Amino acid sequence: MDPTLILAIRHGETAWNREGRLQGHLNRPLNALGERQAERLGAALADHPIDAIYASDLDRAAVTARHLATPHGLDVRLDERLRERAFGIHEGKLWTEIESGFPEDALRWRRRDPDFEPPGGESLTALYARCIAVVSELAAAHAGQTIAVVAHGGVLDCLYRAATRIDLQAPRSWVLGNTSVNRLLHSPQGFSLVGWNDDQHLQGLALDDPGVPGFIPAAVATARA
């Protein structure tokens, strides 16, 4: 079976990205910057061969995907399995609010406990299983082709870990930039990494998301290495 090239893309920025609020399954729209990021994404990949475009059904991903789809004349195929991790009662909160009001949850979160489920939410283990299963299924349906998958930071984090064989509990040191282009290959042997965080099209518009516990900016990670 020929490998599938996957363009894995995080949605454009939202107001809650800027504030550092957990969005999860809450349906927050793109802000003005996010719209501009999505427009530039569409222009940057207008001439890139793409056979199909899939997206989370949450608006921030679906709208980003439509900007990408328009130059290609493609429909966006929405799939709720591509949603962000469900954060349960913590959706809409700032990290400081979780630390102060739910210290035990914050501790397990910082430790990246793979079995920790925020009340009403989803564990890292469940998120990883969901994301890898759906993207593997979509890629297998397009063997030898190129697909775009527009989703969320948590989904892309799982794909990076699958492609690089990094454990779920390992701290994150890679960037998950809004509308950056991340390239992976999928074959019967699994995922492999081609390139990560291509954001040349953004020219200063990108905002990395440091609001996720365990995030280490790339510059800091390099300095520590």
C-alpha positions in Angstrom: 0.0 0.0 0.0 1.4 3.4 -1.0 1.8 5.9 1.9 -0.6 8.7 2.4 0.8 12.3 2.9 -1.1 14.0 5.7 -1.1 17.8 6.1 -2.1 18.1 9.8 -3.2 21.6 10.7 -4.3 23.2 13.9 -7.2 25.7 13.6 -6.7 29.5 13.5 -6.5 31.5 16.7 -9.5 32.1 18.9 -10.0 34.7 21.7 -9.7 31.9 24.2 -6.3 30.8 22.7 -5.2 34.3 23.3 -6.5 34.3 26.9 -5.2 30.8 27.7 -8.6 29.3 28.4 -9.3 25.6 27.8 -11.7 25.2 25.0 -12.1 21.4 24.6 -15.5 20.7 23.0 -16.8 24.2 23.5 -17.6 25.8 20.2 -15.5 29.0 20.1 -15.1 30.9 16.8 -11.9 32.2 15.2 -11.0 35.8 16.2 -9.9 38.3 13.6 -6.3 37.1 13.7 -7.5 33.5 13.3 -9.4 34.4 10.2 -6.3 36.1 8.7 -4.2 33.0 9.6 -6.8 30.8 7.8 -6.8 33.0 4.8 -3.1 32.8 4.5 -3.1 29.1 4.9 -5.5 28.7 2.0 -3.4 31.0 -0.2 -0.2 29.2 0.8 -1.5 25.7 -0.1 -3.6 26.8 -3.1 -1.3 25.0 -5.5 -0.5 22.1 -3.3 -2.1 18.8 -4.5 -4.8 17.9 -2.0 -7.2 15.0 -2.6 -9.5 15.4 0.4 -10.0 17.7 3.4 -11.2 16.5 6.8 -11.9 18.6 9.9 -13.2 18.6 13.4 -16.9 19.7 13.4 -16.1 22.5 15.9 -16.3 25.9 14.1 -12.7 27.0 14.7 -11.5 23.9 12.8 -14.3 23.7 10.2 -14.0 27.4 9.2 -10.2 27.1 9.0 -10.6 24.0 6.7 -13.1 25.9 4.5 -10.4 28.5 3.8 -8.1 25.7 2.8 -10.7 23.9 0.7 -12.0 26.9 -1.4 -9.0 27.2 -3.9 -9.3 23.4 -4.5 -13.0 23.3 -5.0 -13.3 20.6 -2.3 -15.9 20.0 0.3 -14.8 19.8 3.9 -15.7 16.4 5.5 -16.5 17.1 9.1 -15.8 14.4 11.7 -16.5 14.8 15.5 -13.8 12.3 16.2 -11.3 15.0 15.3 -12.4 17.2 18.2 -10.1 18.5 20.9 -9.7 16.6 24.2 -12.8 16.9 26.3 -11.8 18.8 29.5 -15.2 18.3 31.2 -15.8 20.8 34.1 -12.6 22.6 33.3 -13.7 23.8 29.9 -13.7 27.6 29.8 -11.3 27.9 32.7 -7.8 29.5 32.9 -5.0 27.2 34.1 -4.6 29.5 37.2 -8.3 28.8 38.0 -7.7 25.1 37.9 -4.6 25.3 40.1 -6.4 27.3 42.7 -9.7 25.6 42.7 -8.7 22.0 41.8 -5.1 21.5 43.1 -5.3 17.7 42.8 -6.5 17.8 39.2 -3.8 20.4 38.5 -1.1 18.1 39.9 -2.1 15.1 37.9 -2.4 17.3 34.8 1.1 18.6 35.2 2.4 15.1 35.7 0.7 14.1 32.4 -1.0 11.2 34.2 -2.3 9.3 31.1 -5.3 7.9 33.0 -6.4 11.2 34.6 -9.9 12.2 33.4 -11.1 15.7 34.3 -14.6 15.2 35.8 -16.8 14.8 32.8 -13.8 14.8 30.4 -11.4 12.5 28.7 -8.0 11.0 29.6 -4.9 11.3 27.6 -5.0 7.6 26.9 -8.5 7.9 25.5 -7.7 11.0 23.5 -4.6 9.3 21.9 -6.6 6.1 21.0 -9.4 8.2 19.4 -7.1 10.5 17.4 -4.8 7.8 16.1 -7.7 5.5 15.2 -9.6 8.1 13.1 -6.6 9.6 11.3 -5.3 6.1 10.5 -8.7 5.2 9.1 -8.8 8.4 7.0 -5.3 7.9 5.7 -5.9 4.3 4.8 -8.9 5.3 2.7 -6.6 7.6 0.7 -3.5 5.4 0.1 -1.1 7.1 -2.3 -2.9 10.4 -2.0 -2.6 13.6 0.0 -5.2 14.6 2.6 -5.5 17.6 5.0 -6.7 17.1 8.5 -7.7 20.3 10.3 -8.1 19.8 14.0 -6.8 20.9 17.4 -3.6 21.1 19.5 -4.4 17.9 21.4 -5.0 16.0 18.2 -1.8 17.2 16.6 0.2 16.4 19.8 -1.0 12.8 19.6 0.0 12.6 15.9 3.5 14.0 16.6 4.0 11.4 19.4 2.8 8.6 17.2 5.1 9.6 14.4 8.2 10.1 16.7 7.4 7.3 19.2 7.4 9.7 22.1 5.5 8.5 25.2 2.3 10.2 26.3 3.9 11.2 29.7 6.9 12.9 28.1 6.8 16.7 28.4 6.0 18.5 25.2 8.8 20.5 23.6 7.4 20.9 20.1 5.3 23.8 18.9 1.6 23.5 18.0 1.2 26.8 16.1 -2.2 28.0 14.9 -2.5 27.1 11.1 1.1 25.9 10.8 1.4 23.0 8.4 2.7 19.7 9.7 3.5 16.9 7.3 3.4 13.2 8.1 3.3 10.0 6.2 1.0 7.1 7.0 1.6 3.5 5.9 0.6 0.1 7.2 3.6 0.5 9.6 2.1 3.6 11.2 3.0 7.3 11.1 6.3 8.9 10.3 7.3 12.6 10.5 8.2 14.6 7.4 8.2 18.1 8.7 6.7 20.1 11.6 5.4 23.6 12.2 5.9 25.1 8.7 4.6 28.6 9.4 6.3 30.6 6.7 3.0 31.7 5.3 2.1 33.5 8.6 4.8 36.1 8.6 4.5 37.0 12.2 0.7 36.3 12.6 1.2 33.0 14.4 0.7 32.8 18.2 2.0 29.7 19.9 -0.2 28.5 22.7 1.7 28.4 26.1 -1.6 27.9 28.0 -1.3 24.1 28.0 0.3 22.6 31.1 3.7 21.1 30.2 4.3 23.2 27.2 7.9 24.3 26.7 8.5 26.9 23.9 10.9 25.6 21.3 13.5 28.2 22.0 13.5 27.3 25.7 13.7 23.6 24.9 16.7 24.2 22.6 18.4 26.2 25.2 18.0 23.5 27.8 19.2 20.7 25.5 
